């Protein structure tokens, strides 16, 4: 039987695993128990047939993945928010009064909007204006675009390096490593045990870190085509190109996940090296959590410390 393409994401003290239309999130609570949430999602990307359109599907898949990622983070965060008895903010209370049961959806899409705005500011506006400073010294379009791309990569590397110093982020990066080891174990056809998963690398070619680095390289090449217009037009062109860049990058990362040749090794090398920052060697308990999430996503039953696994449900809002 052919192996299915599974993917995942590290969350707070846990891992989310996705297999086709099934998602499972496993979280290690402070009392040592593993809480698991499993659900079947209804993908609007698949429903509309967008997943069959090369280069167009990448942007839509990315948006859908972001939504499910935020939902998984929210699920993991609730256990630790409860322990710290965090009071809802005035903004959250306002939303609860206004939108009632839809508040959680509003917060998810608002979080996604803030993340996109932050990304545009940090990785589009700042690099293009800093690169524009060089215009005083040269009119060479290739040089200006190349420097802008280097600034973007530098900001990304600095950002990842800084957040990796945080103790909580280091824990997330360990779960990121556990996610990769577990997926490798599955892809190699081995029993999904801690002992087997422990032997694999924390670096994986289909990682989101790889995707981000490929995005930056592809964007640099695409922006060459637009020359070096005034600052306003530069920003407009870069915003318009976001779906194009995402679509091309998605196809490249798909190829990287399917093949193991010299071309794939070359295009994956920068992202693989960057994963030395975004992943950490997990301990056995973290591997156990990642394997639990993977098994449930694959439709297997797992024994838990408690028997409070949520009933499988269809989520049509994804």
TIVEXVEX-258913 format. One record per residue (C-alpha): x, y, z; residue in one letter. Coordinates in steps of 0.02 Angstrom, whole numbers, plus 50000, padded with zeros to 5 digits. Example, Ala and Ser with C-alpha at 12.3 -4.5 7.8 and 13.67 -1.06 7.14 Angstrom:
2
506154977550390a506844994750357s
END
This chain:
318
500005000050000x500695017149950x501165028750090x500055043950113x500825061150119x500695067050298x501215083850367x501225092250534x501575107050645x502275109350818x501095117650942x501215122151126x501845106351213x501235095751070x501095091650885x499745092850752x499745079650615x498715080450454x498325065850339x497215070250191x495585075650275x496045070250452x496895081050582x497495075650753x498265086650888x499135078651037x499645089251186x500615084451343x499735092851488x500665098351644x500025083051738x500885071751611x499305065951522x499165066951333x497605075551271x497105071751092x495915081050978x495445072850815x494305078850677x493885076750495x493965092750396x493075097350237x494335106050125x493595119750016x495195118949912x494825100749867x492945103749851x493245117249720x494545106649631x495885119949661x497105106749723x497225100049545x497815116549468x499715117849476x500425134749530x498705141249576x498395128949717x499895134249821x499155150649885x497485142649930x498305127850017x499385139950116x497865149750177x496945133950226x498485127350315x498665143650412x496865142550473x497065124550533x498745128950610x497995143050714x496565131650768x497825118650825x498825131750921x497235137751005x496805119951057x498525117351136x498515134351220x496875131751311x497605119451434x498955131451491x497845146951487x496655138151607x498055134051726x498625152151731x496825158451745x497065171451608x495645183951605x494885187751434x495425204751367x494185218851338x494325215351152x493895196851178x492415201551290x491795213651157x491885199951024x490985187451137x489575199951163x489485204050978x489745187150892x489265174451027x489695156750970x490625163250816x491905172450925x493235159050907x493115159550716x493255178550718x494795177650829x495605164550716x495385175050559x495885190850652x497495182150709x497815176850531x497545194650470x498765201550599x500055188250551x499895192950367x500045211550404x501585208250511x502355197550373x502035210850240x502795224250351x504335214150400x504705204850239x504055216550103x503995234750161x505595234950265x506715225850137x506115236049988x506385252650076x508065247550147x508575241149976x508015257849904x509375266750003x510625258949884x509785268549740x510885283349789x512415273349737x511835262949587x510445261849458x510775243649418x509085234949433x509865217849461x510945224349603x509505233549688x508355218349682x509745206749738x510155217749888x508305218749933x508225199849930x509765198250039x509005210550164x507405200050168x508385184150200x509435193050333x507865198950425x507145181450420x508745173550487x508865186650624x507035184150672x507185165250683x508825166450780x508105178750906x506515169050943x507535152950961x508315160551118x506635160051207x506425145051323x504635141551270x505085142751085x506495130351113x505185118151177x504145121051020x505685117950914x505955101451005x504185096250961x504565101850783x506005089550783x504875076050854x503625079150714x504965076550582x505675060850662x503935053250674x503545056950491x505205049450437x504795033750537x503125032250448x503875035650276x505165021850303x503775009450343x504355005950521x503275003150673x502815019850749x503785017850911x504885029851007x506365018050984x506195018350794x505825036950778x507285041550889x508545036150756x507985048550622x508525066250582x507575081650640x507825089250466x506495085950333x506385092350152x504505095850161x504685106950314x503865124050321x505585131450354x506135124950184x504575132550108x504935149650183x506715149750117x506135144349944x504835158349949x506215171049976x507275164549833x505795163449713x505205180949761x506935187949724x506885180249548x505095186049515x505435203949571x506845205249444x505495205549309x504745221749374x506315232249373x506485245349512x505015257549503x504555270449637x504275264049816x502365263649802x502375253349643x503705241749714x502575237849862x501035235549749x501975223749632x502625213549778x500895211849855x500155206549687x501525193549669x501195185049837x500005171749762x501205168949616x502705166649731x501715155249847x501115144749700x502845142149626x503625138649797x502265125949837x502645116149678x504505116149718x504215109749895x503075096049825x504475090549710x505705090849856x504555079249952x504375066749809x506125064849741x507875062649808x509095068649676x510485081349661x509305095349606x508175092649756x509665091849873x510325108549807x508675118149820x508325110549991x510055113450065x509795131350131x508135126950212x508835110750284x510275120450362x509055133150433x508105118850515x509615116750627x508895132150713x507025128650697x507135110650757x507935103450914x508255085550968x506685079851061x506625068951216x505665052551219x504105060251297x504005072951156x504225059151028x502805049651111x501655064651089x502115066650905x501845048150872x500155048650958x499605062850844x500245053650690x499395037250735x497725045750764x497875055550600x498185038850512x496605031650589x497425020850721x496815019250899x498015024551036x497995021251221x497995037051325x498215041151507x496425047151505x494975042551393x494405059851345x494825059551160x493585070751071x492335062450955x492755063850772x491825078150691x491645086550522x492265104450516x491465113050367x492175130050408x493965125650359x
END
